Amino acid sequence: MLKSLVSMLHDEEGATMVEYGVIVALIAAVCIAVVALIGGNINSAFTSVNSKL
């Protein structure tokens, strides 16, 4: 019982998955922020192209 508890404490597989999850969440947050910042500019560009067509 004690041996399995010690081996579970030294297992880093779960921590690695959590780290990957944090990295994915940060990448998603950056993507959302970029889209929010330049979304208005892109919308106005498409509107301008649409009106000229």
PDB file with SEQRES, HELIX, SHEET and CRYST1 records, atoms N, CA, C and O in Angstrom:
SEQRES   1 A   53  MET LEU LYS SER LEU VAL SER MET LEU HIS ASP GLU GLU          
SEQRES   2 A   53  GLY ALA THR MET VAL GLU TYR GLY VAL ILE VAL ALA LEU          
SEQRES   3 A   53  ILE ALA ALA VAL CYS ILE ALA VAL VAL ALA LEU ILE GLY          
SEQRES   4 A   53  GLY ASN ILE ASN SER ALA PHE THR SER VAL ASN SER LYS          
SEQRES   5 A   53  LEU                                                          
HELIX    1 AA1 LEU A    2  HIS A   10  1                                   9    
HELIX    2 AA2 GLU A   13  LYS A   52  1                                  40    
CRYST1    1.000    1.000    1.000  90.00  90.00  90.00 P 1           1          
ATOM      1  N   MET A   1       0.830  -1.194   0.000  1.00  0.00           N  
ATOM      2  CA  MET A   1       0.000   0.000   0.000  1.00  0.00           C  
ATOM      3  C   MET A   1       0.868   1.249   0.000  1.00  0.00           C  
ATOM      4  O   MET A   1       0.632   2.170  -0.781  1.00  0.00           O  
ATOM      5  N   LEU A   2       1.857   1.285   0.857  1.00  0.00           N  
ATOM      6  CA  LEU A   2       2.747   2.448   0.933  1.00  0.00           C  
ATOM      7  C   LEU A   2       3.567   2.586  -0.342  1.00  0.00           C  
ATOM      8  O   LEU A   2       3.844   3.695  -0.800  1.00  0.00           O  
ATOM      9  N   LYS A   3       3.950   1.452  -0.907  1.00  0.00           N  
ATOM     10  CA  LYS A   3       4.748   1.471  -2.136  1.00  0.00           C  
ATOM     11  C   LYS A   3       3.943   2.062  -3.300  1.00  0.00           C  
ATOM     12  O   LYS A   3       4.486   2.828  -4.095  1.00  0.00           O  
ATOM     13  N   SER A   4       2.676   1.718  -3.405  1.00  0.00           N  
ATOM     14  CA  SER A   4       1.851   2.264  -4.485  1.00  0.00           C  
ATOM     15  C   SER A   4       1.572   3.745  -4.276  1.00  0.00           C  
ATOM     16  O   SER A   4       1.465   4.490  -5.250  1.00  0.00           O  
ATOM     17  N   LEU A   5       1.452   4.188  -3.034  1.00  0.00           N  
ATOM     18  CA  LEU A   5       1.250   5.605  -2.743  1.00  0.00           C  
ATOM     19  C   LEU A   5       2.482   6.415  -3.123  1.00  0.00           C  
ATOM     20  O   LEU A   5       2.362   7.499  -3.693  1.00  0.00           O  
ATOM     21  N   VAL A   6       3.655   5.899  -2.814  1.00  0.00           N  
ATOM     22  CA  VAL A   6       4.904   6.591  -3.159  1.00  0.00           C  
ATOM     23  C   VAL A   6       5.072   6.649  -4.672  1.00  0.00           C  
ATOM     24  O   VAL A   6       5.495   7.674  -5.207  1.00  0.00           O  
ATOM     25  N   SER A   7       4.746   5.561  -5.369  1.00  0.00           N  
ATOM     26  CA  SER A   7       4.872   5.569  -6.828  1.00  0.00           C  
ATOM     27  C   SER A   7       3.874   6.539  -7.461  1.00  0.00           C  
ATOM     28  O   SER A   7       4.171   7.147  -8.489  1.00  0.00           O  
ATOM     29  N   MET A   8       2.698   6.687  -6.857  1.00  0.00           N  
ATOM     30  CA  MET A   8       1.712   7.628  -7.376  1.00  0.00           C  
ATOM     31  C   MET A   8       2.178   9.069  -7.164  1.00  0.00           C  
ATOM     32  O   MET A   8       1.896   9.932  -7.996  1.00  0.00           O  
ATOM     33  N   LEU A   9       2.877   9.339  -6.079  1.00  0.00           N  
ATOM     34  CA  LEU A   9       3.382  10.683  -5.829  1.00  0.00           C  
ATOM     35  C   LEU A   9       4.497  11.062  -6.793  1.00  0.00           C  
ATOM     36  O   LEU A   9       4.673  12.240  -7.103  1.00  0.00           O  
ATOM     37  N   HIS A  10       5.249  10.083  -7.266  1.00  0.00           N  
ATOM     38  CA  HIS A  10       6.346  10.353  -8.184  1.00  0.00           C  
ATOM     39  C   HIS A  10       5.904  10.332  -9.647  1.00  0.00           C  
ATOM     40  O   HIS A  10       6.691  10.663 -10.534  1.00  0.00           O  
ATOM     41  N   ASP A  11       4.665   9.952  -9.906  1.00  0.00           N  
ATOM     42  CA  ASP A  11       4.147   9.913 -11.273  1.00  0.00           C  
ATOM     43  C   ASP A  11       3.888  11.334 -11.750  1.00  0.00           C  
ATOM     44  O   ASP A  11       3.117  12.070 -11.134  1.00  0.00           O  
ATOM     45  N   GLU A  12       4.528  11.718 -12.842  1.00  0.00           N  
ATOM     46  CA  GLU A  12       4.400  13.083 -13.349  1.00  0.00           C  
ATOM     47  C   GLU A  12       3.547  13.165 -14.610  1.00  0.00           C  
ATOM     48  O   GLU A  12       3.470  14.224 -15.232  1.00  0.00           O  
ATOM     49  N   GLU A  13       2.912  12.076 -14.991  1.00  0.00           N  
ATOM     50  CA  GLU A  13       2.119  12.076 -16.211  1.00  0.00           C  
ATOM     51  C   GLU A  13       0.922  13.028 -16.106  1.00  0.00           C  
ATOM     52  O   GLU A  13       0.620  13.742 -17.062  1.00  0.00           O  
ATOM     53  N   GLY A  14       0.253  13.045 -14.979  1.00  0.00           N  
ATOM     54  CA  GLY A  14      -0.877  13.939 -14.789  1.00  0.00           C  
ATOM     55  C   GLY A  14      -0.459  15.398 -14.788  1.00  0.00           C  
ATOM     56  O   GLY A  14      -1.172  16.248 -15.322  1.00  0.00           O  
ATOM     57  N   ALA A  15       0.687  15.697 -14.195  1.00  0.00           N  
ATOM     58  CA  ALA A  15       1.187  17.071 -14.171  1.00  0.00           C  
ATOM     59  C   ALA A  15       1.524  17.542 -15.575  1.00  0.00           C  
ATOM     60  O   ALA A  15       1.294  18.703 -15.914  1.00  0.00           O  
ATOM     61  N   THR A  16       2.058  16.666 -16.378  1.00  0.00           N  
ATOM     62  CA  THR A  16       2.380  17.026 -17.758  1.00  0.00           C  
ATOM     63  C   THR A  16       1.122  17.354 -18.536  1.00  0.00           C  
ATOM     64  O   THR A  16       1.108  18.301 -19.323  1.00  0.00           O  
ATOM     65  N   MET A  17       0.073  16.588 -18.329  1.00  0.00           N  
ATOM     66  CA  MET A  17      -1.190  16.851 -19.015  1.00  0.00           C  
ATOM     67  C   MET A  17      -1.770  18.191 -18.579  1.00  0.00           C  
ATOM     68  O   MET A  17      -2.332  18.920 -19.396  1.00  0.00           O  
ATOM     69  N   VAL A  18      -1.638  18.515 -17.310  1.00  0.00           N  
ATOM     70  CA  VAL A  18      -2.120  19.804 -16.822  1.00  0.00           C  
ATOM     71  C   VAL A  18      -1.323  20.937 -17.454  1.00  0.00           C  
ATOM     72  O   VAL A  18      -1.891  21.963 -17.826  1.00  0.00           O  
ATOM     73  N   GLU A  19      -0.020  20.759 -17.577  1.00  0.00           N  
ATOM     74  CA  GLU A  19       0.808  21.782 -18.221  1.00  0.00           C  
ATOM     75  C   GLU A  19       0.392  21.982 -19.670  1.00  0.00           C  
ATOM     76  O   GLU A  19       0.295  23.119 -20.131  1.00  0.00           O  
ATOM     77  N   TYR A  20       0.147  20.897 -20.394  1.00  0.00           N  
ATOM     78  CA  TYR A  20      -0.319  21.028 -21.770  1.00  0.00           C  
ATOM     79  C   TYR A  20      -1.674  21.728 -21.826  1.00  0.00           C  
ATOM     80  O   TYR A  20      -1.924  22.524 -22.731  1.00  0.00           O  
ATOM     81  N   GLY A  21      -2.531  21.443 -20.883  1.00  0.00           N  
ATOM     82  CA  GLY A  21      -3.831  22.108 -20.832  1.00  0.00           C  
ATOM     83  C   GLY A  21      -3.695  23.604 -20.611  1.00  0.00           C  
ATOM     84  O   GLY A  21      -4.416  24.393 -21.222  1.00  0.00           O  
ATOM     85  N   VAL A  22      -2.777  23.996 -19.745  1.00  0.00           N  
ATOM     86  CA  VAL A  22      -2.542  25.422 -19.495  1.00  0.00           C  
ATOM     87  C   VAL A  22      -1.985  26.096 -20.740  1.00  0.00           C  
ATOM     88  O   VAL A  22      -2.382  27.215 -21.065  1.00  0.00           O  
ATOM     89  N   ILE A  23      -1.078  25.439 -21.436  1.00  0.00           N  
ATOM     90  CA  ILE A  23      -0.513  26.000 -22.665  1.00  0.00           C  
ATOM     91  C   ILE A  23      -1.600  26.181 -23.714  1.00  0.00           C  
ATOM     92  O   ILE A  23      -1.652  27.223 -24.368  1.00  0.00           O  
ATOM     93  N   VAL A  24      -2.464  25.197 -23.889  1.00  0.00           N  
ATOM     94  CA  VAL A  24      -3.556  25.295 -24.865  1.00  0.00           C  
ATOM     95  C   VAL A  24      -4.505  26.425 -24.485  1.00  0.00           C  
ATOM     96  O   VAL A  24      -4.974  27.157 -25.357  1.00  0.00           O  
ATOM     97  N   ALA A  25      -4.792  26.575 -23.204  1.00  0.00           N  
ATOM     98  CA  ALA A  25      -5.678  27.659 -22.760  1.00  0.00           C  
ATOM     99  C   ALA A  25      -5.052  29.025 -23.024  1.00  0.00           C  
ATOM    100  O   ALA A  25      -5.755  29.954 -23.421  1.00  0.00           O  
ATOM    101  N   LEU A  26      -3.755  29.161 -22.813  1.00  0.00           N  
ATOM    102  CA  LEU A  26      -3.082  30.431 -23.090  1.00  0.00           C  
ATOM    103  C   LEU A  26      -3.077  30.750 -24.585  1.00  0.00           C  
ATOM    104  O   LEU A  26      -3.279  31.900 -24.974  1.00  0.00           O  
ATOM    105  N   ILE A  27      -2.850  29.753 -25.410  1.00  0.00           N  
ATOM    106  CA  ILE A  27      -2.878  29.962 -26.859  1.00  0.00           C  
ATOM    107  C   ILE A  27      -4.270  30.381 -27.302  1.00  0.00           C  
ATOM    108  O   ILE A  27      -4.413  31.278 -28.133  1.00  0.00           O  
ATOM    109  N   ALA A  28      -5.294  29.743 -26.757  1.00  0.00           N  
ATOM    110  CA  ALA A  28      -6.664  30.110 -27.108  1.00  0.00           C  
ATOM    111  C   ALA A  28      -6.979  31.529 -26.665  1.00  0.00           C  
ATOM    112  O   ALA A  28      -7.641  32.268 -27.395  1.00  0.00           O  
ATOM    113  N   ALA A  29      -6.521  31.923 -25.488  1.00  0.00           N  
ATOM    114  CA  ALA A  29      -6.767  33.278 -24.999  1.00  0.00           C  
ATOM    115  C   ALA A  29      -6.088  34.317 -25.891  1.00  0.00           C  
ATOM    116  O   ALA A  29      -6.661  35.371 -26.169  1.00  0.00           O  
ATOM    117  N   VAL A  30      -4.874  34.021 -26.334  1.00  0.00           N  
ATOM    118  CA  VAL A  30      -4.171  34.945 -27.235  1.00  0.00           C  
ATOM    119  C   VAL A  30      -4.904  35.050 -28.570  1.00  0.00           C  
ATOM    120  O   VAL A  30      -5.047  36.148 -29.108  1.00  0.00           O  
ATOM    121  N   CYS A  31      -5.365  33.934 -29.105  1.00  0.00           N  
ATOM    122  CA  CYS A  31      -6.108  33.955 -30.370  1.00  0.00           C  
ATOM    123  C   CYS A  31      -7.386  34.776 -30.242  1.00  0.00           C  
ATOM    124  O   CYS A  31      -7.709  35.561 -31.134  1.00  0.00           O  
ATOM    125  N   ILE A  32      -8.107  34.604 -29.158  1.00  0.00           N  
ATOM    126  CA  ILE A  32      -9.343  35.361 -28.942  1.00  0.00           C  
ATOM    127  C   ILE A  32      -9.037  36.848 -28.813  1.00  0.00           C  
ATOM    128  O   ILE A  32      -9.768  37.677 -29.353  1.00  0.00           O  
ATOM    129  N   ALA A  33      -7.971  37.192 -28.110  1.00  0.00           N  
ATOM    130  CA  ALA A  33      -7.605  38.597 -27.947  1.00  0.00           C  
ATOM    131  C   ALA A  33      -7.222  39.230 -29.277  1.00  0.00           C  
ATOM    132  O   ALA A  33      -7.598  40.370 -29.549  1.00  0.00           O  
ATOM    133  N   VAL A  34      -6.479  38.507 -30.108  1.00  0.00           N  
ATOM    134  CA  VAL A  34      -6.081  39.030 -31.412  1.00  0.00           C  
ATOM    135  C   VAL A  34      -7.296  39.243 -32.305  1.00  0.00           C  
ATOM    136  O   VAL A  34      -7.408  40.268 -32.976  1.00  0.00           O  
ATOM    137  N   VAL A  35      -8.201  38.278 -32.311  1.00  0.00           N  
ATOM    138  CA  VAL A  35      -9.413  38.417 -33.127  1.00  0.00           C  
ATOM    139  C   VAL A  35     -10.253  39.585 -32.631  1.00  0.00           C  
ATOM    140  O   VAL A  35     -10.820  40.324 -33.436  1.00  0.00           O  
ATOM    141  N   ALA A  36     -10.339  39.760 -31.326  1.00  0.00           N  
ATOM    142  CA  ALA A  36     -11.119  40.874 -30.784  1.00  0.00           C  
ATOM    143  C   ALA A  36     -10.479  42.217 -31.134  1.00  0.00           C  
ATOM    144  O   ALA A  36     -11.188  43.190 -31.391  1.00  0.00           O  
ATOM    145  N   LEU A  37      -9.154  42.279 -31.148  1.00  0.00           N  
ATOM    146  CA  LEU A  37      -8.470  43.540 -31.434  1.00  0.00           C  
ATOM    147  C   LEU A  37      -8.535  43.923 -32.907  1.00  0.00           C  
ATOM    148  O   LEU A  37      -8.751  45.092 -33.228  1.00  0.00           O  
ATOM    149  N   ILE A  38      -8.352  42.960 -33.808  1.00  0.00           N  
ATOM    150  CA  ILE A  38      -8.320  43.302 -35.226  1.00  0.00           C  
ATOM    151  C   ILE A  38      -9.627  42.979 -35.943  1.00  0.00           C  
ATOM    152  O   ILE A  38      -9.739  43.200 -37.149  1.00  0.00           O  
ATOM    153  N   GLY A  39     -10.596  42.471 -35.233  1.00  0.00           N  
ATOM    154  CA  GLY A  39     -11.872  42.106 -35.856  1.00  0.00           C  
ATOM    155  C   GLY A  39     -12.578  43.294 -36.478  1.00  0.00           C  
ATOM    156  O   GLY A  39     -13.128  43.183 -37.573  1.00  0.00           O  
ATOM    157  N   GLY A  40     -12.569  44.424 -35.798  1.00  0.00           N  
ATOM    158  CA  GLY A  40     -13.221  45.616 -36.330  1.00  0.00           C  
ATOM    159  C   GLY A  40     -12.555  46.109 -37.599  1.00  0.00           C  
ATOM    160  O   GLY A  40     -13.237  46.521 -38.537  1.00  0.00           O  
ATOM    161  N   ASN A  41     -11.239  46.072 -37.639  1.00  0.00           N  
ATOM    162  CA  ASN A  41     -10.508  46.502 -38.837  1.00  0.00           C  
ATOM    163  C   ASN A  41     -10.801  45.591 -40.027  1.00  0.00           C  
ATOM    164  O   ASN A  41     -10.967  46.065 -41.151  1.00  0.00           O  
ATOM    165  N   ILE A  42     -10.862  44.316 -39.783  1.00  0.00           N  
ATOM    166  CA  ILE A  42     -11.150  43.370 -40.858  1.00  0.00           C  
ATOM    167  C   ILE A  42     -12.581  43.570 -41.355  1.00  0.00           C  
ATOM    168  O   ILE A  42     -12.838  43.515 -42.558  1.00  0.00           O  
ATOM    169  N   ASN A  43     -13.501  43.801 -40.435  1.00  0.00           N  
ATOM    170  CA  ASN A  43     -14.888  44.023 -40.819  1.00  0.00           C  
ATOM    171  C   ASN A  43     -15.015  45.265 -41.687  1.00  0.00           C  
ATOM    172  O   ASN A  43     -15.735  45.249 -42.685  1.00  0.00           O  
ATOM    173  N   SER A  44     -14.333  46.333 -41.325  1.00  0.00           N  
ATOM    174  CA  SER A  44     -14.410  47.550 -42.131  1.00  0.00           C  
ATOM    175  C   SER A  44     -13.756  47.346 -43.496  1.00  0.00           C  
ATOM    176  O   SER A  44     -14.217  47.911 -44.487  1.00  0.00           O  
ATOM    177  N   ALA A  45     -12.707  46.561 -43.562  1.00  0.00           N  
ATOM    178  CA  ALA A  45     -12.067  46.273 -44.847  1.00  0.00           C  
ATOM    179  C   ALA A  45     -13.004  45.494 -45.754  1.00  0.00           C  
ATOM    180  O   ALA A  45     -13.115  45.812 -46.939  1.00  0.00           O  
ATOM    181  N   PHE A  46     -13.680  44.485 -45.227  1.00  0.00           N  
ATOM    182  CA  PHE A  46     -14.627  43.713 -46.033  1.00  0.00           C  
ATOM    183  C   PHE A  46     -15.814  44.578 -46.452  1.00  0.00           C  
ATOM    184  O   PHE A  46     -16.312  44.445 -47.570  1.00  0.00           O  
ATOM    185  N   THR A  47     -16.260  45.445 -45.582  1.00  0.00           N  
ATOM    186  CA  THR A  47     -17.360  46.347 -45.922  1.00  0.00           C  
ATOM    187  C   THR A  47     -16.953  47.283 -47.053  1.00  0.00           C  
ATOM    188  O   THR A  47     -17.736  47.527 -47.971  1.00  0.00           O  
ATOM    189  N   SER A  48     -15.740  47.804 -46.992  1.00  0.00           N  
ATOM    190  CA  SER A  48     -15.239  48.688 -48.044  1.00  0.00           C  
ATOM    191  C   SER A  48     -15.145  47.949 -49.378  1.00  0.00           C  
ATOM    192  O   SER A  48     -15.557  48.479 -50.410  1.00  0.00           O  
ATOM    193  N   VAL A  49     -14.612  46.746 -49.363  1.00  0.00           N  
ATOM    194  CA  VAL A  49     -14.516  45.951 -50.598  1.00  0.00           C  
ATOM    195  C   VAL A  49     -15.903  45.633 -51.138  1.00  0.00           C  
ATOM    196  O   VAL A  49     -16.125  45.687 -52.348  1.00  0.00           O  
ATOM    197  N   ASN A  50     -16.827  45.306 -50.262  1.00  0.00           N  
ATOM    198  CA  ASN A  50     -18.183  44.984 -50.673  1.00  0.00           C  
ATOM    199  C   ASN A  50     -18.870  46.178 -51.318  1.00  0.00           C  
ATOM    200  O   ASN A  50     -19.560  46.026 -52.326  1.00  0.00           O  
ATOM    201  N   SER A  51     -18.690  47.356 -50.751  1.00  0.00           N  
ATOM    202  CA  SER A  51     -19.343  48.546 -51.302  1.00  0.00           C  
ATOM    203  C   SER A  51     -18.737  48.939 -52.652  1.00  0.00           C  
ATOM    204  O   SER A  51     -19.433  49.484 -53.509  1.00  0.00           O  
ATOM    205  N   LYS A  52     -17.439  48.664 -52.842  1.00  0.00           N  
ATOM    206  CA  LYS A  52     -16.797  48.990 -54.118  1.00  0.00           C  
ATOM    207  C   LYS A  52     -17.171  48.004 -55.217  1.00  0.00           C  
ATOM    208  O   LYS A  52     -17.112  48.334 -56.401  1.00  0.00           O  
ATOM    209  N   LEU A  53     -17.552  46.805 -54.825  1.00  0.00           N  
ATOM    210  CA  LEU A  53     -17.984  45.832 -55.834  1.00  0.00           C  
ATOM    211  C   LEU A  53     -19.371  46.190 -56.305  1.00  0.00           C  
ATOM    212  O   LEU A  53     -19.931  45.500 -57.157  1.00  0.00           O  
TER     213      LEU A  53                                                      
END                                                                             
